[in-house]
Amino acid sequence: MKKMERRTFLKSATAVSAFTILKPGTAFGSKTNSAIRMGIIGCGGRGTAVITSMSKNTSVAIIAMADLFDDKLQSAIPVFNKLNTAKGLPEIPKNSIYQGSKAYIPLLNNKDVDAVLVSSPCYSHPGYVEAALAAGKHVYSEKPAAVDVAGCEQVMRLGELAKGKLSFAIGFQIRFASAYVEMVRRIQQGDIGEIINAQLYYFAGGLPVKPHTNMSYDEARIRNQYHFRALSGGILVDQGIHMLDVCNWVMQAHPLKAVGTGGNKGGADFGDTWTNFQVFYEYPDNVNVCFHNTQQGTQSGDVCARFIGSKGFAEAHYSGGVFIVGEKPWDSGIAKYKDAELTAEQRAAGIFLSSLHDADSNKDIAFIKSIETGNYINEARSGAESTLTAIMGRNAATSGEEIRWDEMIFSGEKLDHMLNLSQFDK
């Protein structure tokens, strides 16, 4: 197999424009080749969860996989093979399982791969996305788009080059949750009147530090990526970002500036991420938004976005209902008490405890359908802007200074992960 040379996508835009994917079934007769054929880069917990959902909700065949660590591959192989065989598809060929720092190269050179799931550590998303698009592959990249400003700008440039040629999705599944979609539609049509301000919060339990003895410092950091800002972006960029994405979606804009505070009280001794943030954003039309994000302790709390308008308010929880109160009241039907037990009659009526019950399936179907129909989706800008919104809040809090959007973009911030990945090559 001829290896793909490492090249800068921006210097070779024709790599995208010259690529035309064959529609499923147009050239092949087997069941495998009638499905969109997926490769996955990053086979840890999140990647396994996403590809599992995608396999169960669409006709995809998983035909290639790559990871830095062999133990991640070995854990994922039986899971992925079971997903395939459950649908009458063959197991992943052994020669399509790649390990090491350059494992993505043979995967992207695999001519049978139609689309790629990028679910590697967050700092690596822009680079893998660039390589995948340059190889002519459709891309579903996990969020965040990047961990720094430079990475987000790279993703936006790549998105412009991919428009109309390849599908490029970013993993903000809430935008596909039916309850949220309807709430946002009603807000934007004026059901709560003029938006005055908003309150967002994301309270989650802390992540324990994984054992990291008998390994290099680089490996210890990668396996504990969420405890390192340069690898994951920190809790606001990796987790709290979901509520900021909802806010940008509702506002149809990004914030103009932010101030914030926070700290690492109660945090782990290993790493440099903070356990809590309190950030105040100013959006256009003098709409002020307060956001509180905490990842600490053994218990998860609530996740909520509340928009206060001149004629009412809209409120959405992960578990606790999605509804509007005011002159034009509305209720999604999601149970409003997260600890409630549904009766058989409620389940039969289609009542759910989680407002995200159909988010993953709807997102999966939309991505695969876009490839099958040729109506390619492109979420690069919205995904990057939501990531930049989180970065602005993080940087405002850690610096103790007001951060303005234009100043942040001009800064070109680039975090150095300081990793030597070649040590993991066999």
C-alpha positions as CSV (number, residue, x, y, z in Angstrom):
1,M,0.0,0.0,0.0
2,K,1.4,3.3,-1.0
3,K,1.6,5.6,2.0
4,M,0.0,9.0,2.0
5,E,2.6,11.7,2.4
6,R,2.1,14.1,5.3
7,R,1.0,17.4,3.6
8,T,-0.7,20.6,4.5
9,F,-4.3,20.5,3.4
10,L,-4.4,24.2,2.8
11,K,-1.6,23.9,0.2
12,S,-3.5,21.1,-1.6
13,A,-7.2,22.1,-1.7
14,T,-7.6,20.1,-4.9
15,A,-7.3,17.0,-2.7
16,V,-10.9,17.7,-1.6
17,S,-12.2,19.1,-4.9
18,A,-11.0,16.2,-6.9
19,F,-12.5,13.5,-4.7
20,T,-16.0,12.1,-5.5
21,I,-17.3,9.3,-3.3
22,L,-19.2,6.5,-4.9
23,K,-22.7,6.3,-3.7
24,P,-23.5,3.1,-1.8
25,G,-24.3,0.2,-4.1
26,T,-23.3,1.9,-7.3
27,A,-20.2,-0.2,-7.8
28,F,-20.3,-3.1,-5.4
29,G,-22.6,-6.0,-4.8
30,S,-21.7,-7.2,-1.3
31,K,-23.6,-6.2,1.8
32,T,-20.4,-4.6,3.2
33,N,-20.0,-2.3,0.2
34,S,-23.7,-1.3,0.2
35,A,-23.0,0.4,3.5
36,I,-20.9,3.5,4.3
37,R,-17.6,2.0,5.4
38,M,-16.2,3.6,8.5
39,G,-12.7,3.9,9.9
40,I,-12.2,5.1,13.5
41,I,-9.2,7.0,14.8
42,G,-9.1,6.8,18.6
43,C,-10.7,3.6,20.1
44,G,-11.1,4.6,23.7
45,G,-14.4,5.0,25.7
46,R,-15.8,7.9,23.8
47,G,-14.9,6.6,20.4
48,T,-16.4,3.2,21.2
49,A,-19.6,4.8,22.4
50,V,-20.0,6.9,19.3
51,I,-19.2,4.2,16.8
52,T,-21.5,1.8,18.7
53,S,-24.4,4.3,18.4
54,M,-23.6,4.9,14.8
55,S,-23.5,1.2,14.0
56,K,-26.9,0.5,15.8
57,N,-28.7,3.5,14.2
58,T,-27.4,3.3,10.6
59,S,-26.2,0.7,8.1
60,V,-22.5,1.6,8.5
61,A,-19.8,-1.1,8.4
62,I,-16.7,-0.7,10.6
63,I,-13.8,-1.7,8.4
64,A,-10.7,-0.1,9.9
65,M,-9.4,1.2,13.3
66,A,-6.4,3.0,14.6
67,D,-5.1,4.0,18.0
68,L,-1.9,5.0,19.7
69,F,-2.1,2.2,22.2
70,D,-2.4,-1.5,21.5
71,D,-4.5,-2.2,24.7
72,K,-7.2,0.3,23.4
73,L,-7.3,-1.6,20.1
74,Q,-7.5,-5.0,21.8
75,S,-10.4,-3.9,24.0
76,A,-12.3,-2.4,21.1
77,I,-11.8,-5.2,18.5
78,P,-14.4,-7.6,19.9
79,V,-16.8,-4.8,20.5
80,F,-16.6,-3.5,16.9
81,N,-16.6,-7.0,15.5
82,K,-19.8,-7.9,17.4
83,L,-21.4,-4.7,16.0
84,N,-20.6,-5.8,12.5
85,T,-21.6,-9.5,12.9
86,A,-24.9,-8.5,14.5
87,K,-25.8,-6.9,11.1
88,G,-24.4,-9.8,9.0
89,L,-21.2,-7.9,8.2
90,P,-17.7,-9.3,8.3
91,E,-15.3,-8.7,11.1
92,I,-12.6,-6.0,10.7
93,P,-9.7,-7.4,8.7
94,K,-6.6,-7.8,10.8
95,N,-4.5,-5.9,8.3
96,S,-6.9,-2.9,8.8
97,I,-6.1,-2.6,12.5
98,Y,-3.3,0.0,12.9
99,Q,-1.3,1.0,16.0
100,G,1.1,3.8,16.7
101,S,1.6,7.5,16.2
102,K,1.2,7.2,12.5
103,A,-1.6,4.6,12.5
104,Y,-3.9,7.1,10.9
105,I,-1.9,7.2,7.7
106,P,-2.5,3.6,6.5
107,L,-6.1,4.0,7.7
108,L,-6.6,7.1,5.5
109,N,-4.8,5.4,2.7
110,N,-7.2,2.5,2.9
111,K,-9.2,3.0,-0.3
112,D,-12.2,1.1,1.1
113,V,-12.8,3.6,3.9
114,D,-15.5,6.1,3.0
115,A,-15.8,8.1,6.3
116,V,-13.8,8.5,9.4
117,L,-14.7,9.0,13.1
118,V,-12.1,11.1,14.8
119,S,-12.4,10.3,18.6
120,S,-8.8,10.7,19.7
121,P,-7.7,13.1,22.5
122,C,-9.0,16.6,21.9
123,Y,-5.7,18.3,21.1
124,S,-5.3,16.0,18.0
125,H,-8.7,16.7,16.4
126,P,-7.6,19.5,13.9
127,G,-4.6,17.5,12.6
128,Y,-6.6,14.3,12.0
129,V,-9.5,16.2,10.5
130,E,-7.1,17.9,8.1
131,A,-5.5,14.6,7.1
132,A,-8.8,12.8,6.7
133,L,-10.3,15.6,4.5
134,A,-7.1,15.7,2.4
135,A,-7.5,12.0,1.8
136,G,-11.0,12.5,0.6
137,K,-12.8,11.0,3.6
138,H,-16.0,12.3,5.1
139,V,-15.4,13.2,8.7
140,Y,-17.3,13.0,12.0
141,S,-15.0,14.6,14.6
142,E,-15.8,14.5,18.3
143,K,-16.1,17.9,20.1
144,P,-14.4,20.1,20.9
145,A,-13.1,21.3,17.6
146,A,-9.8,22.1,19.2
147,V,-8.2,23.1,22.5
148,D,-6.9,26.5,21.4
149,V,-7.6,29.4,19.0
150,A,-5.2,28.3,16.3
151,G,-6.8,24.9,16.2
152,C,-10.3,26.4,15.8
153,E,-9.1,28.7,13.0
154,Q,-7.6,25.6,11.3
155,V,-11.0,23.8,11.5
156,M,-12.9,26.7,10.1
157,R,-10.5,27.0,7.2
158,L,-10.8,23.3,6.5
159,G,-14.6,23.6,6.7
160,E,-14.6,26.2,4.0
161,L,-12.5,24.0,1.7
162,A,-14.8,21.0,2.3
163,K,-18.1,22.7,1.6
164,G,-20.1,20.9,-1.0
165,K,-17.5,18.2,-1.4
166,L,-17.4,16.2,1.8
167,S,-19.5,15.9,5.0
168,F,-17.8,17.4,8.0
169,A,-19.7,16.9,11.3
170,I,-18.7,17.8,14.8
171,G,-20.1,16.0,17.8
172,F,-22.6,18.5,19.3
173,Q,-25.5,16.0,19.5
174,I,-27.8,18.3,21.5
175,R,-28.6,20.2,18.3
176,F,-30.3,17.0,17.1
177,A,-32.4,16.3,20.3
178,S,-36.0,16.7,19.3
179,A,-37.0,18.5,22.5
180,Y,-34.2,21.1,22.1
181,V,-34.8,21.6,18.4
182,E,-38.5,22.5,19.1
183,M,-37.6,24.7,22.0
184,V,-35.0,26.7,20.0
185,R,-37.5,27.0,17.1
186,R,-40.1,28.5,19.4
187,I,-37.6,30.9,21.0
188,Q,-36.4,32.1,17.6
189,Q,-40.0,32.7,16.4
190,G,-40.5,35.0,19.5
191,D,-42.5,32.8,21.9
192,I,-40.6,34.2,24.9
193,G,-40.4,37.7,23.4
194,E,-37.1,39.6,23.4
195,I,-34.3,37.6,25.1
196,I,-33.2,39.6,28.2
197,N,-30.5,37.2,29.6
198,A,-29.6,33.6,30.1
199,Q,-28.4,31.3,32.8
200,L,-26.4,28.2,32.0
201,Y,-24.9,25.6,34.3
202,Y,-23.2,22.2,34.0
203,F,-22.6,20.4,37.3
204,A,-20.8,17.0,36.9
205,G,-19.0,14.6,39.1
206,G,-15.2,14.6,39.0
207,L,-13.0,12.2,37.0
208,P,-10.6,10.0,39.0
209,V,-7.0,10.0,37.9
210,K,-6.2,6.7,36.2
211,P,-3.2,4.7,37.4
212,H,0.0,6.1,35.8
213,T,2.9,4.3,37.4
214,N,5.3,2.2,35.3
215,M,4.9,4.3,32.2
216,S,6.4,7.5,30.7
217,Y,5.1,10.9,31.7
218,D,3.8,11.4,28.2
219,E,1.8,8.2,28.4
220,A,0.5,9.1,31.8
221,R,-0.8,12.4,30.5
222,I,-2.4,11.0,27.5
223,R,-4.2,8.3,29.5
224,N,-5.3,11.1,31.8
225,Q,-5.9,13.7,29.1
226,Y,-8.9,15.3,30.8
227,H,-6.7,16.5,33.7
228,F,-4.4,18.5,31.3
229,R,-5.5,21.7,29.6
230,A,-3.2,21.4,26.6
231,L,-4.6,17.9,25.8
232,S,-8.3,18.3,26.6
233,G,-8.9,22.0,26.8
234,G,-10.1,21.6,30.4
235,I,-13.6,21.0,31.8
236,L,-15.2,24.1,30.2
237,V,-13.9,23.3,26.7
238,D,-14.5,19.6,26.9
239,Q,-17.7,19.4,28.9
240,G,-19.4,22.7,29.7
241,I,-19.1,23.6,26.0
242,H,-22.4,21.8,25.4
243,M,-24.4,24.5,27.1
244,L,-22.4,27.2,25.4
245,D,-23.2,25.5,22.1
246,V,-26.9,25.6,22.9
247,C,-26.6,29.3,23.8
248,N,-24.9,30.2,20.5
249,W,-27.5,28.2,18.7
250,V,-30.4,30.0,20.4
251,M,-28.7,33.4,20.0
252,Q,-27.6,32.7,16.4
253,A,-24.4,34.5,17.4
254,H,-21.2,34.2,19.5
255,P,-20.4,36.4,22.5
256,L,-18.6,39.6,22.2
257,K,-16.6,39.4,25.4
258,A,-16.3,37.5,28.7
259,V,-15.0,37.9,32.3
260,G,-14.7,35.0,34.7
261,T,-13.2,33.3,37.7
262,G,-12.8,29.8,39.0
263,G,-10.1,27.5,40.4
264,N,-8.9,24.1,41.2
265,K,-10.2,23.7,44.7
266,G,-10.6,20.0,45.4
267,G,-8.8,19.0,42.3
268,A,-6.4,16.2,41.7
269,D,-2.7,16.5,42.3
270,F,-2.0,15.2,38.8
271,G,-2.7,17.7,36.1
272,D,-3.4,21.4,35.7
273,T,-7.1,21.7,34.8
274,W,-9.6,23.6,37.0
275,T,-12.6,22.0,38.8
276,N,-14.9,25.1,38.5
277,F,-15.6,28.1,36.4
278,Q,-18.0,31.0,36.7
279,V,-18.1,33.1,33.5
280,F,-20.1,36.1,32.4
281,Y,-20.6,36.6,28.7
282,E,-22.0,39.5,26.8
283,Y,-23.8,38.6,23.5
284,P,-25.0,41.1,20.8
285,D,-28.0,43.3,21.7
286,N,-26.7,43.5,25.3
287,V,-27.8,40.0,26.2
288,N,-25.9,38.9,29.3
289,V,-25.2,35.2,30.0
290,C,-23.9,33.7,33.2
291,F,-22.4,30.2,33.1
292,H,-21.3,28.0,36.0
293,N,-19.4,24.8,35.3
294,T,-18.2,22.4,38.0
295,Q,-16.6,18.9,37.6
296,Q,-15.9,17.7,41.1
297,G,-17.0,15.2,43.7
298,T,-18.6,11.8,43.4
299,Q,-22.1,12.9,42.3
300,S,-23.4,14.4,39.1
301,G,-25.7,17.4,39.3
302,D,-28.0,19.2,36.9
303,V,-27.3,20.5,33.4
304,C,-29.5,23.4,32.3
305,A,-29.9,26.2,29.9
306,R,-32.5,28.9,30.8
307,F,-33.4,31.8,28.6
308,I,-35.3,34.7,30.1
309,G,-37.4,36.8,27.7
310,S,-39.8,39.7,27.9
311,K,-42.9,37.4,27.6
312,G,-41.7,34.3,29.4
313,F,-38.8,31.9,29.8
314,A,-37.5,28.7,28.2
315,E,-35.7,26.0,30.2
316,A,-34.0,22.8,29.1
317,H,-32.4,20.2,31.3
318,Y,-30.7,17.0,30.4
319,S,-33.0,15.3,33.0
320,G,-35.8,17.5,34.3
321,G,-37.8,18.7,31.3
322,V,-37.7,21.0,28.4
323,F,-40.5,23.7,28.4
324,I,-41.6,27.3,28.1
325,V,-43.5,29.3,30.7
326,G,-45.2,32.5,29.8
327,E,-47.6,34.0,27.3
328,K,-47.1,31.0,24.9
329,P,-46.5,28.0,27.2
330,W,-45.2,24.8,25.8
331,D,-44.0,21.5,27.2
332,S,-41.9,18.9,25.3
333,G,-43.3,16.0,27.3
334,I,-40.0,15.1,28.9
335,A,-40.5,14.2,32.5
336,K,-39.7,17.2,34.8
337,Y,-38.4,15.2,37.7
338,K,-35.1,13.5,36.9
339,D,-35.5,11.0,39.7
340,A,-39.0,10.0,38.7
341,E,-40.0,6.5,37.7
342,L,-42.1,6.3,34.6
343,T,-45.3,4.2,34.6
344,A,-46.0,1.7,31.9
345,E,-48.7,4.1,30.6
346,Q,-46.2,7.0,30.4
347,R,-43.6,4.9,28.6
348,A,-46.3,3.7,26.1
349,A,-47.2,7.4,25.6
350,G,-43.7,8.2,24.6
351,I,-42.7,10.1,27.7
352,F,-38.9,10.1,28.4
353,L,-36.8,11.0,31.4
354,S,-33.9,12.3,29.3
355,S,-34.3,15.1,26.9
356,L,-31.3,13.6,24.9
357,H,-33.0,10.3,24.3
358,D,-33.0,10.7,20.5
359,A,-30.0,13.0,20.1
360,D,-27.4,10.4,19.2
361,S,-29.6,8.5,16.8
362,N,-30.8,11.6,15.0
363,K,-27.2,12.9,14.7
364,D,-25.9,9.5,13.4
365,I,-28.7,9.2,10.8
366,A,-28.2,12.8,9.6
367,F,-24.4,12.3,9.1
368,I,-24.7,9.0,7.2
369,K,-27.7,10.2,5.2
370,S,-25.8,13.3,4.1
371,I,-23.1,11.0,2.6
372,E,-25.6,8.6,1.0
373,T,-27.6,11.4,-0.6
374,G,-24.7,13.8,-1.5
375,N,-26.4,16.6,0.5
376,Y,-23.2,17.1,2.5
377,I,-23.4,18.7,5.9
378,N,-20.8,21.1,7.2
379,E,-20.6,22.0,10.9
380,A,-17.1,23.4,11.0
381,R,-18.0,27.0,11.7
382,S,-20.7,26.4,14.3
383,G,-18.5,23.8,16.1
384,A,-15.4,26.0,16.0
385,E,-17.3,29.1,17.2
386,S,-18.8,27.1,20.2
387,T,-15.3,25.9,21.0
388,L,-14.0,29.4,20.8
389,T,-16.8,30.6,23.1
390,A,-15.6,28.0,25.7
391,I,-11.9,29.0,25.2
392,M,-12.8,32.6,25.7
393,G,-14.5,31.8,29.0
394,R,-11.6,29.6,30.1
395,N,-9.0,32.2,29.2
396,A,-11.0,35.0,30.8
397,A,-11.1,33.1,34.1
398,T,-7.5,31.9,34.1
399,S,-6.1,35.3,33.2
400,G,-8.4,37.3,35.5
401,E,-8.9,39.8,32.6
402,E,-11.8,40.7,30.3
403,I,-11.4,38.8,26.9
404,R,-12.9,40.2,23.8
405,W,-13.7,38.0,20.8
406,D,-11.7,39.9,18.3
407,E,-8.7,40.1,20.6
408,M,-8.9,36.4,21.3
409,I,-8.9,35.6,17.6
410,F,-6.0,37.9,16.9
411,S,-4.0,36.2,19.7
412,G,-3.7,33.0,17.6
413,E,-3.3,31.1,20.9
414,K,-1.7,27.7,20.5
415,L,-1.2,25.3,23.4
416,D,1.9,23.1,23.3
417,H,1.1,19.5,24.2
418,M,4.8,18.7,24.6
419,L,4.4,15.0,23.6
420,N,6.8,12.7,22.0
421,L,4.5,10.3,20.2
422,S,7.1,8.3,18.3
423,Q,8.0,6.5,21.5
424,F,4.7,4.5,21.1
425,D,5.6,3.1,17.7
426,K,6.6,-0.6,17.6
